[in-house]
Amino acid sequence: MFGGPAPDAWFAPWLSDAILGFLVPVMVFLFWTRRGVRLWGVLVAYNALGVFDYAHGLGAQSIAPMPVEMASPLTVYLGIGLFLASQLVALGLLLRTDAIRHFLQGEALAIRSVRP
């Protein structure tokens, strides 16, 4: 990439990896300190972007494989595939009724406190 051994097709997946990675502490902080439908929506969107990012990485590997001296194809496919599966599990857990109810508890408390 840019004169290095990695293919240029990997620039976008690596850039999105960096951005999503820097947002992890923010997402964890919000998860532990806030509740509500907006936070649930942000977490669903963040995990959906993560799924897209891993799928993009699998596509980049199939179009422009990483050189063997950097990583074996099996390692790349297995690593990205496992993280894609874990991201799908996290997204599935967020879409469960009990998880949605958990995030909406904060909304219900706020609505009850506003009503006379």
N, CA, C and O atoms as a GROMACS GRO file, in nm:
protein
  464
    1MET      N    1   0.085  -0.116   0.000
    1MET     CA    2   0.000   0.000   0.000
    1MET      C    3   0.090   0.124   0.000
    1MET      O    4   0.182   0.136   0.081
    2PHE      N    5   0.062   0.212  -0.091
    2PHE     CA    6   0.141   0.334  -0.103
    2PHE      C    7   0.289   0.300  -0.112
    2PHE      O    8   0.372   0.363  -0.047
    3GLY      N    9   0.321   0.201  -0.194
    3GLY     CA   10   0.459   0.159  -0.213
    3GLY      C   11   0.500   0.045  -0.123
    3GLY      O   12   0.611  -0.007  -0.138
    4GLY      N   13   0.414   0.003  -0.029
    4GLY     CA   14   0.445  -0.107   0.061
    4GLY      C   15   0.394  -0.238   0.006
    4GLY      O   16   0.344  -0.244  -0.106
    5PRO      N   17   0.406  -0.344   0.086
    5PRO     CA   18   0.367  -0.477   0.036
    5PRO      C   19   0.216  -0.503   0.037
    5PRO      O   20   0.170  -0.594  -0.033
    6ALA      N   21   0.138  -0.428   0.112
    6ALA     CA   22  -0.006  -0.453   0.120
    6ALA      C   23  -0.078  -0.394  -0.001
    6ALA      O   24  -0.043  -0.285  -0.046
    7PRO      N   25  -0.179  -0.464  -0.053
    7PRO     CA   26  -0.256  -0.412  -0.167
    7PRO      C   27  -0.335  -0.287  -0.128
    7PRO      O   28  -0.378  -0.272  -0.013
    8ASP      N   29  -0.354  -0.197  -0.225
    8ASP     CA   30  -0.429  -0.074  -0.200
    8ASP      C   31  -0.575  -0.100  -0.163
    8ASP      O   32  -0.639  -0.016  -0.100
    9ALA      N   33  -0.629  -0.216  -0.200
    9ALA     CA   34  -0.768  -0.248  -0.168
    9ALA      C   35  -0.791  -0.258  -0.018
    9ALA      O   36  -0.905  -0.253   0.027
   10TRP      N   37  -0.685  -0.270   0.060
   10TRP     CA   38  -0.698  -0.283   0.204
   10TRP      C   39  -0.703  -0.148   0.276
   10TRP      O   40  -0.722  -0.145   0.398
   11PHE      N   41  -0.687  -0.037   0.205
   11PHE     CA   42  -0.684   0.093   0.272
   11PHE      C   43  -0.817   0.124   0.341
   11PHE      O   44  -0.818   0.162   0.458
   12ALA      N   45  -0.929   0.107   0.269
   12ALA     CA   46  -1.060   0.138   0.329
   12ALA      C   47  -1.094   0.049   0.448
   12ALA      O   48  -1.138   0.101   0.550
   13PRO      N   49  -1.074  -0.084   0.440
   13PRO     CA   50  -1.102  -0.165   0.559
   13PRO      C   51  -1.014  -0.128   0.678
   13PRO      O   52  -1.060  -0.128   0.792
   14TRP      N   53  -0.889  -0.097   0.653
   14TRP     CA   54  -0.801  -0.060   0.765
   14TRP      C   55  -0.839   0.076   0.823
   14TRP      O   56  -0.831   0.095   0.944
   15LEU      N   57  -0.880   0.169   0.738
   15LEU     CA   58  -0.923   0.300   0.787
   15LEU      C   59  -1.049   0.287   0.872
   15LEU      O   60  -1.058   0.346   0.980
   16SER      N   61  -1.146   0.210   0.823
   16SER     CA   62  -1.268   0.192   0.903
   16SER      C   63  -1.240   0.114   1.030
   16SER      O   64  -1.304   0.138   1.133
   17ASP      N   65  -1.145   0.019   1.026
   17ASP     CA   66  -1.103  -0.051   1.148
   17ASP      C   67  -1.049   0.048   1.252
   17ASP      O   68  -1.082   0.039   1.370
   18ALA      N   69  -0.967   0.140   1.206
   18ALA     CA   70  -0.909   0.238   1.298
   18ALA      C   71  -1.016   0.328   1.359
   18ALA      O   72  -1.015   0.353   1.480
   19ILE      N   73  -1.108   0.375   1.276
   19ILE     CA   74  -1.214   0.463   1.327
   19ILE      C   75  -1.304   0.389   1.425
   19ILE      O   76  -1.332   0.439   1.534
   20LEU      N   77  -1.348   0.269   1.387
   20LEU     CA   78  -1.433   0.191   1.478
   20LEU      C   79  -1.357   0.152   1.604
   20LEU      O   80  -1.416   0.147   1.712
   21GLY      N   81  -1.229   0.124   1.592
   21GLY     CA   82  -1.148   0.089   1.709
   21GLY      C   83  -1.134   0.205   1.806
   21GLY      O   84  -1.140   0.186   1.928
   22PHE      N   85  -1.116   0.327   1.754
   22PHE     CA   86  -1.106   0.443   1.842
   22PHE      C   87  -1.238   0.473   1.911
   22PHE      O   88  -1.241   0.534   2.018
   23LEU      N   89  -1.349   0.430   1.850
   23LEU     CA   90  -1.480   0.453   1.910
   23LEU      C   91  -1.518   0.349   2.016
   23LEU      O   92  -1.617   0.369   2.088
   24VAL      N   93  -1.444   0.240   2.028
   24VAL     CA   94  -1.478   0.136   2.126
   24VAL      C   95  -1.486   0.190   2.268
   24VAL      O   96  -1.586   0.163   2.336
   25PRO      N   97  -1.388   0.267   2.318
   25PRO     CA   98  -1.402   0.318   2.455
   25PRO      C   99  -1.523   0.408   2.473
   25PRO      O  100  -1.586   0.407   2.579
   26VAL      N  101  -1.557   0.484   2.371
   26VAL     CA  102  -1.676   0.570   2.379
   26VAL      C  103  -1.802   0.485   2.389
   26VAL      O  104  -1.890   0.513   2.471
   27MET      N  105  -1.810   0.381   2.307
   27MET     CA  106  -1.928   0.294   2.310
   27MET      C  107  -1.940   0.220   2.442
   27MET      O  108  -2.050   0.206   2.496
   28VAL      N  109  -1.829   0.174   2.496
   28VAL     CA  110  -1.832   0.105   2.626
   28VAL      C  111  -1.875   0.201   2.735
   28VAL      O  112  -1.956   0.165   2.821
   29PHE      N  113  -1.821   0.323   2.734
   29PHE     CA  114  -1.859   0.423   2.834
   29PHE      C  115  -2.008   0.453   2.826
   29PHE      O  116  -2.077   0.456   2.928
   30LEU      N  117  -2.059   0.475   2.705
   30LEU     CA  118  -2.202   0.502   2.689
   30LEU      C  119  -2.287   0.384   2.735
   30LEU      O  120  -2.390   0.402   2.800
   31PHE      N  121  -2.242   0.263   2.702
   31PHE     CA  122  -2.316   0.143   2.743
   31PHE      C  123  -2.326   0.134   2.895
   31PHE      O  124  -2.432   0.099   2.948
   32TRP      N  125  -2.218   0.164   2.965
   32TRP     CA  126  -2.217   0.149   3.111
   32TRP      C  127  -2.283   0.265   3.184
   32TRP      O  128  -2.323   0.249   3.300
   33THR      N  129  -2.296   0.382   3.119
   33THR     CA  130  -2.346   0.498   3.191
   33THR      C  131  -2.483   0.548   3.146
   33THR      O  132  -2.546   0.625   3.218
   34ARG      N  133  -2.530   0.507   3.032
   34ARG     CA  134  -2.655   0.560   2.980
   34ARG      C  135  -2.754   0.449   2.945
   34ARG      O  136  -2.715   0.333   2.930
   35ARG      N  137  -2.879   0.486   2.933
   35ARG     CA  138  -2.984   0.398   2.885
   35ARG      C  139  -3.074   0.481   2.794
   35ARG      O  140  -3.070   0.604   2.797
   36GLY      N  141  -3.154   0.415   2.717
   36GLY     CA  142  -3.250   0.485   2.632
   36GLY      C  143  -3.249   0.432   2.490
   36GLY      O  144  -3.159   0.359   2.448
   37VAL      N  145  -3.352   0.471   2.419
   37VAL     CA  146  -3.370   0.422   2.283
   37VAL      C  147  -3.262   0.477   2.190
   37VAL      O  148  -3.220   0.409   2.096
   38ARG      N  149  -3.216   0.600   2.214
   38ARG     CA  150  -3.110   0.655   2.128
   38ARG      C  151  -2.980   0.579   2.145
   38ARG      O  152  -2.912   0.551   2.046
   39LEU      N  153  -2.945   0.545   2.266
   39LEU     CA  154  -2.823   0.466   2.288
   39LEU      C  155  -2.836   0.329   2.224
   39LEU      O  156  -2.742   0.280   2.162
   40TRP      N  157  -2.952   0.267   2.238
   40TRP     CA  158  -2.973   0.137   2.174
   40TRP      C  159  -2.954   0.150   2.022
   40TRP      O  160  -2.890   0.065   1.960
   41GLY      N  161  -3.009   0.255   1.963
   41GLY     CA  162  -2.994   0.277   1.820
   41GLY      C  163  -2.849   0.301   1.780
   41GLY      O  164  -2.804   0.252   1.676
   42VAL      N  165  -2.775   0.375   1.862
   42VAL     CA  166  -2.633   0.400   1.834
   42VAL      C  167  -2.555   0.268   1.841
   42VAL      O  168  -2.470   0.243   1.757
   43LEU      N  169  -2.583   0.186   1.941
   43LEU     CA  170  -2.513   0.059   1.953
   43LEU      C  171  -2.546  -0.037   1.839
   43LEU      O  172  -2.459  -0.108   1.790
   44VAL      N  173  -2.671  -0.038   1.796
   44VAL     CA  174  -2.710  -0.122   1.682
   44VAL      C  175  -2.638  -0.073   1.556
   44VAL      O  176  -2.584  -0.154   1.480
   45ALA      N  177  -2.637   0.058   1.534
   45ALA     CA  178  -2.570   0.113   1.416
   45ALA      C  179  -2.420   0.085   1.420
   45ALA      O  180  -2.360   0.049   1.318
   46TYR      N  181  -2.358   0.100   1.537
   46TYR     CA  182  -2.214   0.074   1.551
   46TYR      C  183  -2.182  -0.071   1.518
   46TYR      O  184  -2.085  -0.099   1.446
   47ASN      N  185  -2.262  -0.164   1.570
   47ASN     CA  186  -2.238  -0.305   1.542
   47ASN      C  187  -2.270  -0.341   1.398
   47ASN      O  188  -2.202  -0.426   1.339
   48ALA      N  189  -2.370  -0.278   1.339
   48ALA     CA  190  -2.400  -0.303   1.198
   48ALA      C  191  -2.285  -0.252   1.110
   48ALA      O  192  -2.250  -0.316   1.012
   49LEU      N  193  -2.228  -0.137   1.145
   49LEU     CA  194  -2.110  -0.089   1.072
   49LEU      C  195  -1.993  -0.185   1.089
   49LEU      O  196  -1.914  -0.205   0.996
   50GLY      N  197  -1.980  -0.243   1.208
   50GLY     CA  198  -1.875  -0.342   1.231
   50GLY      C  199  -1.893  -0.465   1.143
   50GLY      O  200  -1.795  -0.519   1.090
   51VAL      N  201  -2.017  -0.510   1.128
   51VAL     CA  202  -2.045  -0.624   1.039
   51VAL      C  203  -2.007  -0.588   0.896
   51VAL      O  204  -1.943  -0.668   0.827
   52PHE      N  205  -2.046  -0.469   0.852
   52PHE     CA  206  -2.011  -0.425   0.717
   52PHE      C  207  -1.860  -0.417   0.700
   52PHE      O  208  -1.806  -0.455   0.596
   53ASP      N  209  -1.791  -0.368   0.802
   53ASP     CA  210  -1.645  -0.355   0.795
   53ASP      C  211  -1.578  -0.491   0.779
   53ASP      O  212  -1.487  -0.506   0.697
   54TYR      N  213  -1.622  -0.590   0.856
   54TYR     CA  214  -1.564  -0.724   0.842
   54TYR      C  215  -1.598  -0.786   0.707
   54TYR      O  216  -1.514  -0.853   0.646
   55ALA      N  217  -1.720  -0.764   0.660
   55ALA     CA  218  -1.756  -0.815   0.528
   55ALA      C  219  -1.671  -0.748   0.419
   55ALA      O  220  -1.631  -0.812   0.322
   56HIS      N  221  -1.645  -0.620   0.438
   56HIS     CA  222  -1.557  -0.547   0.345
   56HIS      C  223  -1.416  -0.604   0.348
   56HIS      O  224  -1.351  -0.614   0.244
   57GLY      N  225  -1.368  -0.641   0.464
   57GLY     CA  226  -1.237  -0.704   0.476
   57GLY      C  227  -1.231  -0.839   0.406
   57GLY      O  228  -1.131  -0.871   0.341
   58LEU      N  229  -1.338  -0.917   0.418
   58LEU     CA  230  -1.342  -1.045   0.345
   58LEU      C  231  -1.343  -1.022   0.195
   58LEU      O  232  -1.280  -1.096   0.120
   59GLY      N  233  -1.415  -0.919   0.152
   59GLY     CA  234  -1.416  -0.886   0.010
   59GLY      C  235  -1.280  -0.840  -0.039
   59GLY      O  236  -1.236  -0.878  -0.147
   60ALA      N  237  -1.212  -0.758   0.042
   60ALA     CA  238  -1.078  -0.712   0.005
   60ALA      C  239  -0.982  -0.829  -0.005
   60ALA      O  240  -0.897  -0.832  -0.094
   61GLN      N  241  -0.994  -0.926   0.085
   61GLN     CA  242  -0.907  -1.043   0.081
   61GLN      C  243  -0.933  -1.127  -0.044
   61GLN      O  244  -0.840  -1.181  -0.103
   62SER      N  245  -1.059  -1.136  -0.083
   62SER     CA  246  -1.089  -1.218  -0.201
   62SER      C  247  -1.049  -1.146  -0.331
   62SER      O  248  -1.014  -1.211  -0.428
   63ILE      N  249  -1.055  -1.013  -0.333
   63ILE     CA  250  -1.020  -0.937  -0.454
   63ILE      C  251  -0.870  -0.914  -0.463
   63ILE      O  252  -0.809  -0.935  -0.569
   64ALA      N  253  -0.810  -0.872  -0.352
   64ALA     CA  254  -0.667  -0.840  -0.350
   64ALA      C  255  -0.607  -0.906  -0.226
   64ALA      O  256  -0.594  -0.842  -0.122
   65PRO      N  257  -0.569  -1.034  -0.236
   65PRO     CA  258  -0.520  -1.106  -0.118
   65PRO      C  259  -0.397  -1.042  -0.055
   65PRO      O  260  -0.310  -0.986  -0.123
   66MET      N  261  -0.393  -1.053   0.076
   66MET     CA  262  -0.278  -1.006   0.152
   66MET      C  263  -0.158  -1.091   0.111
   66MET      O  264  -0.170  -1.212   0.098
   67PRO      N  265  -0.040  -1.028   0.091
   67PRO     CA  266   0.078  -1.108   0.057
   67PRO      C  267   0.108  -1.212   0.165
   67PRO      O  268   0.090  -1.186   0.284
   68VAL      N  269   0.154  -1.329   0.123
   68VAL     CA  270   0.180  -1.440   0.215
   68VAL      C  271   0.285  -1.402   0.319
   68VAL      O  272   0.280  -1.451   0.432
   69GLU      N  273   0.380  -1.315   0.283
   69GLU     CA  274   0.481  -1.276   0.382
   69GLU      C  275   0.422  -1.190   0.493
   69GLU      O  276   0.484  -1.176   0.598
   70MET      N  277   0.304  -1.132   0.472
   70MET     CA  278   0.237  -1.055   0.578
   70MET      C  279   0.145  -1.144   0.661
   70MET      O  280   0.146  -1.136   0.784
   71ALA      N  281   0.066  -1.227   0.593
   71ALA     CA  282  -0.027  -1.317   0.663
   71ALA      C  283  -0.073  -1.423   0.565
   71ALA      O  284  -0.091  -1.397   0.446
   72SER      N  285  -0.092  -1.544   0.616
   72SER     CA  286  -0.141  -1.650   0.529
   72SER      C  287  -0.290  -1.628   0.500
   72SER      O  288  -0.361  -1.572   0.584
   73PRO      N  289  -0.337  -1.670   0.383
   73PRO     CA  290  -0.479  -1.651   0.351
   73PRO      C  291  -0.572  -1.716   0.454
   73PRO      O  292  -0.677  -1.661   0.487
   74LEU      N  293  -0.533  -1.833   0.504
   74LEU     CA  294  -0.615  -1.900   0.605
   74LEU      C  295  -0.629  -1.814   0.730
   74LEU      O  296  -0.738  -1.802   0.786
   75THR      N  297  -0.519  -1.755   0.773
   75THR     CA  298  -0.522  -1.669   0.892
   75THR      C  299  -0.613  -1.549   0.871
   75THR      O  300  -0.690  -1.513   0.960
   76VAL      N  301  -0.604  -1.488   0.755
   76VAL     CA  302  -0.686  -1.370   0.726
   76VAL      C  303  -0.833  -1.408   0.724
   76VAL      O  304  -0.915  -1.345   0.790
   77TYR      N  305  -0.868  -1.511   0.645
   77TYR     CA  306  -1.008  -1.551   0.635
   77TYR      C  307  -1.063  -1.598   0.770
   77TYR      O  308  -1.175  -1.563   0.807
   78LEU      N  309  -0.985  -1.676   0.844
   78LEU     CA  310  -1.032  -1.727   0.972
   78LEU      C  311  -1.048  -1.614   1.074
   78LEU      O  312  -1.148  -1.609   1.146
   79GLY      N  313  -0.950  -1.525   1.080
   79GLY     CA  314  -0.958  -1.414   1.175
   79GLY      C  315  -1.076  -1.322   1.147
   79GLY      O  316  -1.155  -1.290   1.236
   80ILE      N  317  -1.088  -1.279   1.022
   80ILE     CA  318  -1.198  -1.190   0.987
   80ILE      C  319  -1.332  -1.263   1.002
   80ILE      O  320  -1.430  -1.204   1.049
   81GLY      N  321  -1.336  -1.390   0.964
   81GLY     CA  322  -1.461  -1.465   0.976
   81GLY      C  323  -1.507  -1.480   1.120
   81GLY      O  324  -1.626  -1.468   1.149
   82LEU      N  325  -1.413  -1.508   1.211
   82LEU     CA  326  -1.450  -1.521   1.352
   82LEU      C  327  -1.498  -1.389   1.411
   82LEU      O  328  -1.596  -1.385   1.487
   83PHE      N  329  -1.430  -1.280   1.376
   83PHE     CA  330  -1.474  -1.149   1.426
   83PHE      C  331  -1.607  -1.108   1.364
   83PHE      O  332  -1.689  -1.045   1.431
   84LEU      N  333  -1.630  -1.144   1.239
   84LEU     CA  334  -1.758  -1.117   1.175
   84LEU      C  335  -1.869  -1.194   1.248
   84LEU      O  336  -1.975  -1.139   1.274
   85ALA      N  337  -1.844  -1.319   1.280
   85ALA     CA  338  -1.943  -1.399   1.353
   85ALA      C  339  -1.972  -1.340   1.490
   85ALA      O  340  -2.087  -1.334   1.532
   86SER      N  341  -1.867  -1.296   1.562
   86SER     CA  342  -1.889  -1.238   1.695
   86SER      C  343  -1.964  -1.105   1.685
   86SER      O  344  -2.045  -1.074   1.772
   87GLN      N  345  -1.939  -1.029   1.581
   87GLN     CA  346  -2.011  -0.903   1.562
   87GLN      C  347  -2.159  -0.930   1.530
   87GLN      O  348  -2.247  -0.858   1.577
   88LEU      N  349  -2.185  -1.034   1.453
   88LEU     CA  350  -2.324  -1.073   1.425
   88LEU      C  351  -2.395  -1.120   1.551
   88LEU      O  352  -2.514  -1.092   1.570
   89VAL      N  353  -2.324  -1.192   1.637
   89VAL     CA  354  -2.383  -1.235   1.765
   89VAL      C  355  -2.416  -1.113   1.850
   89VAL      O  356  -2.525  -1.106   1.908
   90ALA      N  357  -2.325  -1.017   1.859
   90ALA     CA  358  -2.351  -0.895   1.937
   90ALA      C  359  -2.471  -0.820   1.881
   90ALA      O  360  -2.555  -0.771   1.957
   91LEU      N  361  -2.480  -0.810   1.750
   91LEU     CA  362  -2.594  -0.743   1.688
   91LEU      C  363  -2.723  -0.820   1.716
   91LEU      O  364  -2.826  -0.760   1.746
   92GLY      N  365  -2.717  -0.952   1.708
   92GLY     CA  366  -2.835  -1.033   1.739
   92GLY      C  367  -2.878  -1.017   1.884
   92GLY      O  368  -2.998  -1.013   1.912
   93LEU      N  369  -2.782  -1.009   1.975
   93LEU     CA  370  -2.817  -0.989   2.117
   93LEU      C  371  -2.882  -0.853   2.139
   93LEU      O  372  -2.974  -0.841   2.220
   94LEU      N  373  -2.835  -0.751   2.069
   94LEU     CA  374  -2.896  -0.619   2.083
   94LEU      C  375  -3.039  -0.616   2.030
   94LEU      O  376  -3.120  -0.533   2.073
   95LEU      N  377  -3.071  -0.704   1.936
   95LEU     CA  378  -3.204  -0.705   1.876
   95LEU      C  379  -3.302  -0.796   1.951
   95LEU      O  380  -3.418  -0.808   1.911
   96ARG      N  381  -3.257  -0.858   2.059
   96ARG     CA  382  -3.347  -0.941   2.140
   96ARG      C  383  -3.444  -0.851   2.216
   96ARG      O  384  -3.411  -0.737   2.251
   97THR      N  385  -3.562  -0.903   2.241
   97THR     CA  386  -3.666  -0.826   2.310
   97THR      C  387  -3.622  -0.785   2.450
   97THR      O  388  -3.647  -0.672   2.491
   98ASP      N  389  -3.557  -0.874   2.524
   98ASP     CA  390  -3.516  -0.839   2.660
   98ASP      C  391  -3.407  -0.731   2.660
   98ASP      O  392  -3.404  -0.648   2.750
   99ALA      N  393  -3.320  -0.731   2.561
   99ALA     CA  394  -3.217  -0.627   2.553
   99ALA      C  395  -3.281  -0.492   2.519
   99ALA      O  396  -3.245  -0.389   2.576
  100ILE      N  397  -3.375  -0.494   2.427
  100ILE     CA  398  -3.445  -0.370   2.392
  100ILE      C  399  -3.519  -0.317   2.513
  100ILE      O  400  -3.516  -0.197   2.541
  101ARG      N  401  -3.586  -0.406   2.585
  101ARG     CA  402  -3.658  -0.366   2.707
  101ARG      C  403  -3.562  -0.306   2.810
  101ARG      O  404  -3.596  -0.209   2.877
  102HIS      N  405  -3.443  -0.364   2.821
  102HIS     CA  406  -3.343  -0.312   2.915
  102HIS      C  407  -3.306  -0.167   2.881
  102HIS      O  408  -3.298  -0.082   2.970
  103PHE      N  409  -3.284  -0.140   2.754
  103PHE     CA  410  -3.248  -0.004   2.714
  103PHE      C  411  -3.366   0.091   2.725
  103PHE      O  412  -3.346   0.210   2.749
  104LEU      N  413  -3.486   0.041   2.707
  104LEU     CA  414  -3.604   0.128   2.715
  104LEU      C  415  -3.646   0.156   2.859
  104LEU      O  416  -3.731   0.243   2.881
  105GLN      N  417  -3.590   0.085   2.957
  105GLN     CA  418  -3.624   0.112   3.098
  105GLN      C  419  -3.592   0.256   3.134
  105GLN      O  420  -3.669   0.320   3.206
  106GLY      N  421  -3.481   0.307   3.086
  106GLY     CA  422  -3.446   0.446   3.115
  106GLY      C  423  -3.548   0.542   3.057
  106GLY      O  424  -3.578   0.644   3.118
  107GLU      N  425  -3.601   0.510   2.939
  107GLU     CA  426  -3.703   0.594   2.877
  107GLU      C  427  -3.831   0.592   2.959
  107GLU      O  428  -3.895   0.695   2.980
  108ALA      N  429  -3.870   0.472   3.006
  108ALA     CA  430  -3.992   0.460   3.084
  108ALA      C  431  -3.981   0.537   3.215
  108ALA      O  432  -4.077   0.600   3.258
  109LEU      N  433  -3.864   0.531   3.278
  109LEU     CA  434  -3.844   0.606   3.402
  109LEU      C  435  -3.851   0.755   3.376
  109LEU      O  436  -3.909   0.828   3.457
  110ALA      N  437  -3.795   0.801   3.268
  110ALA     CA  438  -3.798   0.944   3.235
  110ALA      C  439  -3.941   0.988   3.204
  110ALA      O  440  -3.980   1.098   3.242
  111ILE      N  441  -4.018   0.906   3.136
  111ILE     CA  442  -4.156   0.941   3.103
  111ILE      C  443  -4.240   0.945   3.229
  111ILE      O  444  -4.322   1.035   3.245
  112ARG      N  445  -4.222   0.847   3.319
  112ARG     CA  446  -4.298   0.846   3.445
  112ARG      C  447  -4.268   0.967   3.531
  112ARG      O  448  -4.358   1.019   3.598
  113SER      N  449  -4.144   1.013   3.531
  113SER     CA  450  -4.107   1.127   3.616
  113SER      C  451  -4.161   1.259   3.558
  113SER      O  452  -4.177   1.355   3.633
  114VAL      N  453  -4.189   1.265   3.429
  114VAL     CA  454  -4.240   1.387   3.366
  114VAL      C  455  -4.391   1.397   3.383
  114VAL      O  456  -4.445   1.507   3.398
  115ARG      N  457  -4.458   1.283   3.380
  115ARG     CA  458  -4.604   1.285   3.393
  115ARG      C  459  -4.645   1.330   3.532
  115ARG      O  460  -4.582   1.294   3.631
  116PRO      N  461  -4.753   1.412   3.540
  116PRO     CA  462  -4.799   1.459   3.672
  116PRO      C  463  -4.873   1.351   3.749
  116PRO      O  464  -4.918   1.375   3.862
   0.00000   0.00000   0.00000
